Amino acid sequence: MQTYLEKHLPAKNVARFYRMAVMPNLFGEWTLYREWGRIGQGGQVRMDWFADESQAVAALITLEASKRQRGYWVEPQQLAMFGGI
């Protein structure tokens, strides 16, 4: 499971992205991979480990809801990259 969100506020010169993905690691745990920053530049990365996939997916869904409340959204052409359209 993965998601990619963007936030654009031209009046405030804001162009940000937030990428999240849930993936297994080599030790049998699940990782929530997060990357964020300005669009067009390298961002910061954080990885959180979970005992099972359902916990990692729940964390992703919670974070995505939080980001959407803060103005992040998915562009329609980006949905096609993830099989959404």
N, CA, C and O atoms as CSV, one atom per row, in Angstrom:
chain,resi,resn,atom,element,x,y,z
A,1,MET,N,N,0.851,-1.175,0.000
A,1,MET,CA,C,0.000,0.000,0.000
A,1,MET,C,C,0.891,1.230,0.000
A,1,MET,O,O,1.888,1.287,0.720
A,2,GLN,N,N,0.524,2.214,-0.813
A,2,GLN,CA,C,1.291,3.439,-0.886
A,2,GLN,C,C,0.389,4.602,-1.248
A,2,GLN,O,O,-0.693,4.413,-1.804
A,3,THR,N,N,0.843,5.807,-0.929
A,3,THR,CA,C,0.097,7.010,-1.277
A,3,THR,C,C,1.072,8.157,-1.500
A,3,THR,O,O,2.169,8.176,-0.942
A,4,TYR,N,N,0.656,9.109,-2.323
A,4,TYR,CA,C,1.462,10.289,-2.612
A,4,TYR,C,C,0.543,11.500,-2.559
A,4,TYR,O,O,-0.456,11.557,-3.277
A,5,LEU,N,N,0.873,12.457,-1.722
A,5,LEU,CA,C,0.051,13.654,-1.542
A,5,LEU,C,C,0.874,14.899,-1.858
A,5,LEU,O,O,2.094,14.909,-1.694
A,6,GLU,N,N,0.193,15.943,-2.310
A,6,GLU,CA,C,0.848,17.227,-2.562
A,6,GLU,C,C,0.034,18.350,-1.955
A,6,GLU,O,O,-1.173,18.235,-1.743
A,7,LYS,N,N,0.735,19.441,-1.682
A,7,LYS,CA,C,0.089,20.648,-1.160
A,7,LYS,C,C,0.663,21.834,-1.923
A,7,LYS,O,O,1.878,22.028,-1.960
A,8,HIS,N,N,-0.219,22.631,-2.535
A,8,HIS,CA,C,0.189,23.806,-3.304
A,8,HIS,C,C,-0.534,25.041,-2.767
A,8,HIS,O,O,-1.764,25.074,-2.716
A,9,LEU,N,N,0.223,26.036,-2.374
A,9,LEU,CA,C,-0.320,27.337,-1.978
A,9,LEU,C,C,0.560,28.409,-2.637
A,9,LEU,O,O,1.501,28.902,-2.015
A,10,PRO,N,N,0.261,28.772,-3.887
A,10,PRO,CA,C,1.121,29.724,-4.603
A,10,PRO,C,C,1.282,31.061,-3.890
A,10,PRO,O,O,2.353,31.663,-3.966
A,11,ALA,N,N,0.264,31.538,-3.207
A,11,ALA,CA,C,0.347,32.829,-2.522
A,11,ALA,C,C,1.401,32.807,-1.410
A,11,ALA,O,O,1.982,33.838,-1.072
A,12,LYS,N,N,1.638,31.619,-0.848
A,12,LYS,CA,C,2.626,31.483,0.221
A,12,LYS,C,C,3.901,30.769,-0.236
A,12,LYS,O,O,4.754,30.428,0.583
A,13,ASN,N,N,4.024,30.546,-1.551
A,13,ASN,CA,C,5.171,29.857,-2.129
A,13,ASN,C,C,5.370,28.463,-1.518
A,13,ASN,O,O,6.491,28.066,-1.199
A,14,VAL,N,N,4.269,27.737,-1.363
A,14,VAL,CA,C,4.299,26.389,-0.789
A,14,VAL,C,C,4.051,25.374,-1.903
A,14,VAL,O,O,3.039,25.439,-2.600
A,15,ALA,N,N,4.971,24.452,-2.060
A,15,ALA,CA,C,4.831,23.323,-2.989
A,15,ALA,C,C,5.482,22.129,-2.302
A,15,ALA,O,O,6.693,21.935,-2.410
A,16,ARG,N,N,4.691,21.331,-1.598
A,16,ARG,CA,C,5.207,20.251,-0.761
A,16,ARG,C,C,4.640,18.905,-1.207
A,16,ARG,O,O,3.574,18.833,-1.818
A,17,PHE,N,N,5.375,17.844,-0.887
A,17,PHE,CA,C,4.895,16.491,-1.147
A,17,PHE,C,C,5.036,15.655,0.119
A,17,PHE,O,O,5.827,15.970,1.008
A,18,TYR,N,N,4.255,14.590,0.180
A,18,TYR,CA,C,4.331,13.634,1.286
A,18,TYR,C,C,4.046,12.256,0.692
A,18,TYR,O,O,2.951,12.007,0.188
A,19,ARG,N,N,5.024,11.373,0.753
A,19,ARG,CA,C,4.912,10.030,0.183
A,19,ARG,C,C,4.986,9.013,1.317
A,19,ARG,O,O,5.832,9.126,2.205
A,20,MET,N,N,4.095,8.014,1.287
A,20,MET,CA,C,4.089,6.961,2.300
A,20,MET,C,C,3.900,5.606,1.623
A,20,MET,O,O,3.188,5.490,0.626
A,21,ALA,N,N,4.547,4.587,2.181
A,21,ALA,CA,C,4.403,3.230,1.658
A,21,ALA,C,C,4.590,2.235,2.795
A,21,ALA,O,O,5.394,2.447,3.702
A,22,VAL,N,N,3.835,1.154,2.728
A,22,VAL,CA,C,3.980,0.050,3.683
A,22,VAL,C,C,4.637,-1.094,2.933
A,22,VAL,O,O,4.166,-1.507,1.873
A,23,MET,N,N,5.744,-1.609,3.497
A,23,MET,CA,C,6.463,-2.697,2.832
A,23,MET,C,C,7.126,-3.603,3.873
A,23,MET,O,O,7.462,-3.155,4.969
A,24,PRO,N,N,7.311,-4.872,3.525
A,24,PRO,CA,C,7.991,-5.776,4.464
A,24,PRO,C,C,9.490,-5.510,4.456
A,24,PRO,O,O,10.040,-5.030,3.465
A,25,ASN,N,N,10.147,-5.828,5.571
A,25,ASN,CA,C,11.602,-5.710,5.599
A,25,ASN,C,C,12.220,-7.109,5.719
A,25,ASN,O,O,11.494,-8.102,5.758
A,26,LEU,N,N,13.511,-7.188,5.775
A,26,LEU,CA,C,14.209,-8.478,5.771
A,26,LEU,C,C,14.076,-9.252,7.071
A,26,LEU,O,O,14.425,-10.431,7.123
A,27,PHE,N,N,13.581,-8.614,8.116
A,27,PHE,CA,C,13.509,-9.256,9.426
A,27,PHE,C,C,12.113,-9.734,9.788
A,27,PHE,O,O,11.857,-10.069,10.945
A,28,GLY,N,N,11.205,-9.770,8.818
A,28,GLY,CA,C,9.855,-10.254,9.048
A,28,GLY,C,C,8.924,-9.223,9.661
A,28,GLY,O,O,7.794,-9.548,10.028
A,29,GLU,N,N,9.384,-7.983,9.777
A,29,GLU,CA,C,8.554,-6.898,10.279
A,29,GLU,C,C,8.014,-6.106,9.090
A,29,GLU,O,O,8.380,-6.350,7.940
A,30,TRP,N,N,7.141,-5.158,9.393
A,30,TRP,CA,C,6.602,-4.282,8.357
A,30,TRP,C,C,7.069,-2.865,8.606
A,30,TRP,O,O,7.144,-2.424,9.752
A,31,THR,N,N,7.385,-2.151,7.538
A,31,THR,CA,C,7.928,-0.808,7.630
A,31,THR,C,C,6.963,0.188,7.002
A,31,THR,O,O,6.459,-0.024,5.899
A,32,LEU,N,N,6.714,1.281,7.724
A,32,LEU,CA,C,6.003,2.421,7.159
A,32,LEU,C,C,7.079,3.419,6.750
A,32,LEU,O,O,7.707,4.055,7.596
A,33,TYR,N,N,7.281,3.544,5.450
A,33,TYR,CA,C,8.290,4.440,4.880
A,33,TYR,C,C,7.611,5.767,4.575
A,33,TYR,O,O,6.583,5.802,3.898
A,34,ARG,N,N,8.185,6.863,5.074
A,34,ARG,CA,C,7.639,8.197,4.826
A,34,ARG,C,C,8.731,9.103,4.286
A,34,ARG,O,O,9.867,9.074,4.757
A,35,GLU,N,N,8.378,9.906,3.297
A,35,GLU,CA,C,9.295,10.901,2.740
A,35,GLU,C,C,8.501,12.176,2.500
A,35,GLU,O,O,7.379,12.128,1.998
A,36,TRP,N,N,9.080,13.311,2.857
A,36,TRP,CA,C,8.385,14.576,2.674
A,36,TRP,C,C,9.386,15.692,2.418
A,36,TRP,O,O,10.564,15.589,2.758
A,37,GLY,N,N,8.877,16.779,1.800
A,37,GLY,CA,C,9.733,17.933,1.525
A,37,GLY,C,C,9.158,18.802,0.430
A,37,GLY,O,O,7.986,18.679,0.074
A,38,ARG,N,N,10.006,19.702,-0.115
A,38,ARG,CA,C,9.586,20.552,-1.221
A,38,ARG,C,C,9.603,19.755,-2.517
A,38,ARG,O,O,10.486,18.926,-2.736
A,39,ILE,N,N,8.628,20.009,-3.366
A,39,ILE,CA,C,8.557,19.335,-4.657
A,39,ILE,C,C,9.774,19.740,-5.489
A,39,ILE,O,O,10.098,20.924,-5.586
A,40,GLY,N,N,10.437,18.768,-6.080
A,40,GLY,CA,C,11.606,19.021,-6.910
A,40,GLY,C,C,12.928,18.944,-6.169
A,40,GLY,O,O,13.989,19.098,-6.774
A,41,GLN,N,N,12.876,18.707,-4.866
A,41,GLN,CA,C,14.096,18.600,-4.084
A,41,GLN,C,C,14.036,17.334,-3.244
A,41,GLN,O,O,12.962,16.770,-3.034
A,42,GLY,N,N,15.179,16.893,-2.770
A,42,GLY,CA,C,15.221,15.736,-1.893
A,42,GLY,C,C,14.522,16.048,-0.585
A,42,GLY,O,O,14.597,17.167,-0.078
A,43,GLY,N,N,13.852,15.064,-0.051
A,43,GLY,CA,C,13.111,15.287,1.182
A,43,GLY,C,C,13.712,14.543,2.354
A,43,GLY,O,O,14.741,13.877,2.232
A,44,GLN,N,N,13.062,14.666,3.474
A,44,GLN,CA,C,13.454,13.919,4.657
A,44,GLN,C,C,12.786,12.553,4.614
A,44,GLN,O,O,11.719,12.395,4.021
A,45,VAL,N,N,13.416,11.567,5.246
A,45,VAL,CA,C,12.898,10.198,5.242
A,45,VAL,C,C,12.803,9.703,6.671
A,45,VAL,O,O,13.668,9.976,7.504
A,46,ARG,N,N,11.735,8.973,6.935
A,46,ARG,CA,C,11.568,8.333,8.238
A,46,ARG,C,C,10.979,6.950,8.008
A,46,ARG,O,O,10.105,6.776,7.158
A,47,MET,N,N,11.454,5.972,8.758
A,47,MET,CA,C,10.922,4.617,8.692
A,47,MET,C,C,10.502,4.179,10.089
A,47,MET,O,O,11.275,4.272,11.043
A,48,ASP,N,N,9.269,3.703,10.194
A,48,ASP,CA,C,8.747,3.179,11.456
A,48,ASP,C,C,8.465,1.700,11.258
A,48,ASP,O,O,7.931,1.299,10.224
A,49,TRP,N,N,8.826,0.878,12.255
A,49,TRP,CA,C,8.659,-0.560,12.148
A,49,TRP,C,C,7.464,-1.026,12.965
A,49,TRP,O,O,7.191,-0.505,14.047
A,50,PHE,N,N,6.750,-2.027,12.424
A,50,PHE,CA,C,5.569,-2.592,13.066
A,50,PHE,C,C,5.656,-4.112,13.029
A,50,PHE,O,O,6.293,-4.683,12.144
A,51,ALA,N,N,5.012,-4.763,13.992
A,51,ALA,CA,C,5.056,-6.220,14.084
A,51,ALA,C,C,4.279,-6.895,12.962
A,51,ALA,O,O,4.675,-7.960,12.489
A,52,ASP,N,N,3.177,-6.287,12.532
A,52,ASP,CA,C,2.412,-6.896,11.435
A,52,ASP,C,C,1.893,-5.827,10.476
A,52,ASP,O,O,1.909,-4.632,10.772
A,53,GLU,N,N,1.438,-6.292,9.333
A,53,GLU,CA,C,1.020,-5.392,8.257
A,53,GLU,C,C,-0.182,-4.535,8.645
A,53,GLU,O,O,-0.252,-3.366,8.266
A,54,SER,N,N,-1.117,-5.095,9.387
A,54,SER,CA,C,-2.330,-4.339,9.729
A,54,SER,C,C,-2.010,-3.108,10.580
A,54,SER,O,O,-2.655,-2.072,10.423
A,55,GLN,N,N,-1.041,-3.205,11.465
A,55,GLN,CA,C,-0.648,-2.045,12.269
A,55,GLN,C,C,-0.013,-0.965,11.394
A,55,GLN,O,O,-0.284,0.222,11.576
A,56,ALA,N,N,0.817,-1.368,10.458
A,56,ALA,CA,C,1.474,-0.413,9.566
A,56,ALA,C,C,0.461,0.276,8.658
A,56,ALA,O,O,0.550,1.483,8.434
A,57,VAL,N,N,-0.503,-0.486,8.133
A,57,VAL,CA,C,-1.536,0.096,7.265
A,57,VAL,C,C,-2.406,1.057,8.068
A,57,VAL,O,O,-2.770,2.123,7.571
A,58,ALA,N,N,-2.743,0.694,9.301
A,58,ALA,CA,C,-3.543,1.582,10.145
A,58,ALA,C,C,-2.804,2.892,10.399
A,58,ALA,O,O,-3.421,3.957,10.390
A,59,ALA,N,N,-1.506,2.830,10.624
A,59,ALA,CA,C,-0.706,4.040,10.828
A,59,ALA,C,C,-0.683,4.891,9.563
A,59,ALA,O,O,-0.780,6.116,9.641
A,60,LEU,N,N,-0.556,4.255,8.395
A,60,LEU,CA,C,-0.571,4.983,7.128
A,60,LEU,C,C,-1.901,5.692,6.939
A,60,LEU,O,O,-1.923,6.864,6.562
A,61,ILE,N,N,-3.004,5.012,7.192
A,61,ILE,CA,C,-4.331,5.605,7.017
A,61,ILE,C,C,-4.521,6.790,7.961
A,61,ILE,O,O,-5.072,7.817,7.564
A,62,THR,N,N,-4.069,6.655,9.201
A,62,THR,CA,C,-4.172,7.747,10.168
A,62,THR,C,C,-3.356,8.951,9.723
A,62,THR,O,O,-3.838,10.083,9.777
A,63,LEU,N,N,-2.111,8.714,9.279
A,63,LEU,CA,C,-1.265,9.813,8.808
A,63,LEU,C,C,-1.841,10.484,7.562
A,63,LEU,O,O,-1.793,11.707,7.428
A,64,GLU,N,N,-2.384,9.675,6.657
A,64,GLU,CA,C,-2.960,10.242,5.437
A,64,GLU,C,C,-4.150,11.138,5.775
A,64,GLU,O,O,-4.293,12.213,5.194
A,65,ALA,N,N,-5.001,10.714,6.698
A,65,ALA,CA,C,-6.140,11.537,7.110
A,65,ALA,C,C,-5.666,12.845,7.735
A,65,ALA,O,O,-6.241,13.904,7.483
A,66,SER,N,N,-4.629,12.766,8.540
A,66,SER,CA,C,-4.073,13.962,9.168
A,66,SER,C,C,-3.530,14.934,8.121
A,66,SER,O,O,-3.755,16.140,8.214
A,67,LYS,N,N,-2.819,14.411,7.133
A,67,LYS,CA,C,-2.252,15.261,6.083
A,67,LYS,C,C,-3.347,15.892,5.234
A,67,LYS,O,O,-3.231,17.051,4.836
A,68,ARG,N,N,-4.414,15.136,4.951
A,68,ARG,CA,C,-5.524,15.693,4.163
A,68,ARG,C,C,-6.209,16.831,4.916
A,68,ARG,O,O,-6.653,17.799,4.297
A,69,GLN,N,N,-6.299,16.728,6.227
A,69,GLN,CA,C,-6.876,17.816,7.020
A,69,GLN,C,C,-5.996,19.060,6.963
A,69,GLN,O,O,-6.486,20.175,7.140
A,70,ARG,N,N,-4.710,18.878,6.719
A,70,ARG,CA,C,-3.776,20.003,6.643
A,70,ARG,C,C,-3.620,20.542,5.222
A,70,ARG,O,O,-2.763,21.392,4.981
A,71,GLY,N,N,-4.431,20.065,4.279
A,71,GLY,CA,C,-4.433,20.629,2.937
A,71,GLY,C,C,-3.725,19.826,1.871
A,71,GLY,O,O,-3.647,20.284,0.731
A,72,TYR,N,N,-3.204,18.650,2.180
A,72,TYR,CA,C,-2.576,17.797,1.172
A,72,TYR,C,C,-3.660,17.057,0.395
A,72,TYR,O,O,-4.716,16.747,0.947
A,73,TRP,N,N,-3.408,16.775,-0.872
A,73,TRP,CA,C,-4.376,16.083,-1.713
A,73,TRP,C,C,-3.655,15.314,-2.804
A,73,TRP,O,O,-2.457,15.499,-3.017
A,74,VAL,N,N,-4.394,14.446,-3.497
A,74,VAL,CA,C,-3.857,13.622,-4.584
A,74,VAL,C,C,-4.376,14.183,-5.901
A,74,VAL,O,O,-5.584,14.339,-6.082
A,75,GLU,N,N,-3.466,14.485,-6.818
A,75,GLU,CA,C,-3.886,14.952,-8.144
A,75,GLU,C,C,-4.428,13.775,-8.951
A,75,GLU,O,O,-3.919,12.663,-8.814
A,76,PRO,N,N,-5.459,13.987,-9.798
A,76,PRO,CA,C,-6.034,12.880,-10.579
A,76,PRO,C,C,-5.018,12.122,-11.424
A,76,PRO,O,O,-5.111,10.898,-11.522
A,77,GLN,N,N,-4.044,12.807,-12.042
A,77,GLN,CA,C,-3.060,12.097,-12.866
A,77,GLN,C,C,-2.142,11.235,-12.002
A,77,GLN,O,O,-1.571,10.266,-12.503
A,78,GLN,N,N,-1.986,11.558,-10.730
A,78,GLN,CA,C,-1.162,10.748,-9.842
A,78,GLN,C,C,-1.887,9.464,-9.454
A,78,GLN,O,O,-1.242,8.455,-9.168
A,79,LEU,N,N,-3.215,9.488,-9.439
A,79,LEU,CA,C,-3.967,8.291,-9.091
A,79,LEU,C,C,-3.674,7.153,-10.073
A,79,LEU,O,O,-3.640,5.986,-9.682
A,80,ALA,N,N,-3.465,7.493,-11.340
A,80,ALA,CA,C,-3.179,6.472,-12.350
A,80,ALA,C,C,-1.869,5.746,-12.059
A,80,ALA,O,O,-1.732,4.568,-12.388
A,81,MET,N,N,-0.906,6.432,-11.447
A,81,MET,CA,C,0.380,5.803,-11.125
A,81,MET,C,C,0.182,4.670,-10.129
A,81,MET,O,O,0.936,3.697,-10.141
A,82,PHE,N,N,-0.819,4.784,-9.273
A,82,PHE,CA,C,-1.044,3.802,-8.220
A,82,PHE,C,C,-2.225,2.903,-8.511
A,82,PHE,O,O,-2.688,2.196,-7.616
A,83,GLY,N,N,-2.731,2.908,-9.742
A,83,GLY,CA,C,-3.831,2.031,-10.109
A,83,GLY,C,C,-5.183,2.525,-9.634
A,83,GLY,O,O,-6.114,1.729,-9.520
A,84,GLY,N,N,-5.323,3.825,-9.350
A,84,GLY,CA,C,-6.557,4.369,-8.819
A,84,GLY,C,C,-7.607,4.697,-9.874
A,84,GLY,O,O,-8.789,4.816,-9.553
A,85,ILE,N,N,-7.188,4.844,-11.130
A,85,ILE,CA,C,-8.159,5.190,-12.188
A,85,ILE,C,C,-8.133,4.106,-13.244
A,85,ILE,O,O,-8.868,4.185,-14.229
